[in-house]
Amino acid sequence: MDFSTTDQQDQIRRAIRDLCAGFGDEYWRELDRKREYPERFVRALTDAGWLAALIPADYGGAGLGVADAAVIIEEINRSGGNAASAHAQMYTMGTLLRHGSEDQKRGYLPRIAKGQLRLQAFGVTEPEAGSETTRLRTAAVRKGDRYVVNGKKVFISRAEHSDLLLLLARTTPYEELEDKTEGLSIFMVDLRRAVADGRITVRPIDTMLNHHTTELFIQDLEIPARDLIGQEGQGFRHIIDSWNVERILIASEALGDGRWFVERAAKYAGDRVVFGRPIGANQGVQFPIAQAHARLEAATLLRDKAAWLFDHGKPCGPEANMAKLLASQASWDAANAALDTHGGYGFAAEYDVERKFRETRLLLVAPISNNLVLAYIGQNVLGMPRSY
Ligand SMILES: Cc1cc2nc3c(=O)[nH]c(=O)nc-3n(C[C@H](O)[C@H](O)[C@H](O)COP(=O)(O)OP(=O)(O)OC[C@H]3O[C@@H](n4cnc5c(N)ncnc54)[C@H](O)[C@@H]3O)c2cc1C
C-alpha cells in the first residue's frame, strides 16, 4: 500500500497555501463580523482555475481528480479560511458532467471554468421534507416545451452569489410512485433571470456563521425543457453520484479545520505560561490536542480511501459517508480542545478560534446530518432494519 501523496498534490498544496497567504486571519474575521461574502477570495480562486479543478480539460477545466480537489479544499480551511463560500461549484457540477447532454456541458462548463458563470447554488432542502429528500414538494409541471415550477426551498446557500441554480423538483406526484426514489428531476436554472423576473424571491437567513444561506420562494418559474439535466424522474439518483464527492470534500473541509485547531492549540499551549510553566506541559491540556490529532489522522486515511475509490471509478458510498462522519467529529473534538486550551481568549474574536468553532460545528449537521449518515451505515452497509 502506498500512502504517499503525488508530486501534483504536493504542488497543489503549496500553491493553495501561497494563495491563502494573501487572505489572512483579519480578512476572514472582518468578513465574519460584517457577514460579507468573500468575493475577493472566490475571485482569486476562480482566476487561478482552482474552482474548475473537477471540470475535464476538454471543457476548459483542470481535469483533476477528487483526491486533488480534496487537497484544495483542505488547505483553504487549514489556512484559517472557509471553503464553504465556493465548494458547491466543485461538486454540483458533477451532476451536470455525468448526466448533462453534450450541448448542456458545452454550454455551461467552459463558461464556469473561465469564471464567467458561477454555479454555486444547489436547491434541495425544503421546510416540510427536511432530511427526507424523497418527500420534496416543489413541483415542476410539464407544459409543452417547458416546465412550470412552484414551491419553496430553505437553507439554499450562496443563491445571492451564484448565476445558476441546480434545482431538484418533483415531476411525478409522490402518491403515484411505486419506487419513492423516483419522480424527482434536476434542472439548471438561470437564477439571475429568475430573480430579475420575480419568479424566485430570495430571502437571506441569519445564521450563527457567515454562510449566506437563504430561503427561495418559487412562483410560476418557467424552465425550458432543454434545461432538464439527465432523465426526468431520475433526479434523486443523479444527485446521489455527486453526493459522494460532496461527502469527500466536506470531510476535507473538516480535516482542514481540525488541522488548524490542532496547530493553533499546540502553539498556544507552548507559548502560554501559567503556574510558572507552559500550559501544554499539563497533560490535561496536552492530551486532548494529541487525541484530536490522532483522530484527524485516522479520518484522513478514510477520506483518502474514499477519494481513491471515486477516482478509480469504484463504488465509494460507505467510505465517503464514513469519512464525512469521522472527519466532522474529529474536527469538532479539535475545536473543543482548541477552545479549552485558549481559556477565556478562545472566546475573543481576535483569536479566531470562536469563529472557526462556529464554522466547523455546521459540518456535523449540514449538508447532511451525521444521524442520517449513521442511518445509512446501519441500514445500507450493515443491513439493519430501516427507520424510514
Ligand atoms: C448553514 C446551512 C447551509 C445549508 N446549505 C444548503 C444548501 O446549499 N442546499 C440545500 O439543499 N440544503 C442546505 N442546507 C440544509 C441541510 O442540508 C439540512 O439542514 C440538513 O440536511 C438537515 O435537514 P433539516 O434541517 O430539515 O433537519 P431535519 O430533517 O428536520 O432533522 C432535524 C434533526 O433530526 C434528526 N433526524 C431526522 N430524521 C432522522 C432519522 N430518521 N433518524 C435519526 N435522526 C433523524 C436529524 O439528524 C437532525 O438532527 C444547509 C443547512 C445549513 C444549516
The ligand as an ORCA input file, in Angstrom:
! r2SCAN-3c Opt
* xyz 0 1
  C     -25.855     26.843      7.008
  C     -26.585     25.809      6.199
  C     -26.377     25.735      4.836
  C     -27.095     24.827      4.060
  N     -26.941     24.812      2.700
  C     -27.763     24.043      1.943
  C     -27.768     24.164      0.511
  O     -26.987     24.938     -0.075
  N     -28.657     23.423     -0.206
  C     -29.547     22.574      0.390
  O     -30.321     21.950     -0.319
  N     -29.570     22.436      1.752
  C     -28.706     23.151      2.539
  N     -28.744     23.052      3.909
  C     -29.742     22.178      4.529
  C     -29.149     20.965      5.230
  O     -28.752     20.038      4.249
  C     -30.221     20.455      6.177
  O     -30.367     21.416      7.218
  C     -29.886     19.137      6.737
  O     -29.873     18.176      5.721
  C     -30.879     18.701      7.811
  O     -32.222     18.920      7.402
  P     -33.237     19.724      8.366
  O     -32.560     20.962      8.787
  O     -34.548     19.835      7.731
  O     -33.332     18.787      9.650
  P     -34.430     17.680      9.945
  O     -34.550     16.722      8.819
  O     -35.662     18.345     10.447
  O     -33.733     16.929     11.160
  C     -33.633     17.518     12.465
  C     -32.835     16.581     13.354
  O     -33.484     15.307     13.423
  C     -32.592     14.291     13.027
  N     -33.310     13.244     12.254
  C     -34.266     13.423     11.306
  N     -34.679     12.231     10.845
  C     -33.958     11.281     11.493
  C     -33.903      9.850     11.448
  N     -34.671      9.144     10.613
  N     -33.028      9.225     12.264
  C     -32.255      9.924     13.124
  N     -32.251     11.267     13.210
  C     -33.085     11.938     12.409
  C     -31.549     14.958     12.132
  O     -30.345     14.252     12.143
  C     -31.433     16.324     12.796
  O     -30.515     16.215     13.864
  C     -27.995     23.930      4.713
  C     -28.168     23.980      6.101
  C     -27.496     24.910      6.843
  C     -27.734     24.968      8.332
*
